[in-house]
């Protein structure tokens, strides 16, 4: 039996680089043991030069981190501006009021101070983080994206360019851009999305208000938080659905079409309602037990709409993200920018022209 050889790595490195000019040798231990003589075969290629360049950059980073003694990922400093953005969002929309039974909120993609400090303090706010929005964030020089809908809902078993979401994630990480997602925390906040939507339906008319499902985990600073909003016009007043639809269309940026499900025999042009419930996004499950005349939401299913009209209710849907995006633009964006500028005066919160609902209504007669 051949005895084990103990070979100093410095000796191996000299032999290998002599045989393979331009190659780089990286190692993490001081001794290699082997039962056979060391041999090396290689070709000097562009790959070797690329590896050498990569190794040099890696060595520079190692030197910057300080590799005397133990070192590792715990020494990487999180980005200060990203933390400021996350803390500001938590102050506006505490993560405790999100529906964590299914939702995924918070800082989902982080970045390092070394990356963030080289960028301007820009935050891009979007309803949905698509590949196009990510590329726009890179173009605008953003260091953080606040995406209302969670960019990552469930665990990833791979990160490759074969999936649009994963390809987007790769691009964002290469660009050093962090992603924070608030979702149902924005929905449930007392001055959040559903309160804003309920105000839009009410318009100039006074109402009494309550939440459809109270939030049991709300901090004192956000007492009264909950999912969905229920309202009744005061003094028994009734309001025309047609008036409400026109007001909503304007509030949502000039919508040309909304979808309405009415009880059999009812005419939306003459229907009056005394009460209503709202829930942005896919809101029917939140509102299905509400005793109201009108339901307003982003979207719902065929069978949910049938159930609603069989109960004598009018149901309005404006498409999922249409029910959310205007709030982000009109309320969340300026509120976040104000908080950030209190600490970083040059901070800016921007939008993306590529953030749009995926659906449009097409008049086939015009095709």
Beta strands, then each sheet from edge to edge (+ up, - down):
strand 1: 5-8
strand 2: 31-34
strand 3: 106-109
strand 4: 122-126
strand 5: 144-147
strand 6: 178-181
strand 7: 207-214
strand 8: 226-233
strand 9: 239-240
strand 10: 259-261
strand 11: 272-273
strand 12: 275-282
strand 13: 294-299
strand 14: 314-317
strand 15: 348-351
sheet 1: 1+ 2-
sheet 2: 3+ 6- 5- 4- 15-
sheet 3: 7+ 8- 12+ 13+ 14+ 10-
sheet 4: 9+ 11-
end
